[in-house]
Amino acid sequence: MTTVEWYLVFTCVAVVLSQLPNLNSIAGISLIGAVTAVGYCTSIWMASVAQGTLQGVNYNPVRGGNSVGKTLDVFNAFGIIAFAFRGHNLILEIQ
């Protein structure tokens, strides 16, 4: 499907969902989304484990020797998480 066709599909879905009386009416859709997300993440890490490591690649992280380096490592981890979610509300749904 082209980008315009996907846009029309999502627009039609949004119009249908806007006709529901409250957010409790879409609890089933939220459940399907949650199950899909868990299944997708599980399949990704299972494929990663089944594939194994690459030959000649060192997976040991380089550690900072002082507290400043460790603090920057923590900020880097938060940045990676923020970049992965790109501002989506998935974190709010997990809570």
C-alpha positions, 0 to 999 in steps of 0.5 A: 500500500502507498503512504496515502492509502495507509493514511486513509486507513488510519483516518477511517479507523480514527473516525470509527473510534471517535464514535465510541462513547468513552475510552473503556470501549476500546479496552479490547483494542488496547489489550490486543495492542499490548499482546501484540507488543509483548509478542513482537518483543519476545520474538525479537529477543528469541531470534537474537538468542537463537542467532547467537553472537557474531564471530570476531565481535567484542560485546564487552562494554568499555567502562568509565573509571570514575563517577563522571563516566558512570553518570554519563553512561546512565544519561546515555542509557536514558537517551537511548531509551528516549530515542527508541520510544521517540516521544510515544505514549507507550511508557504511559501505558506500561505504567 
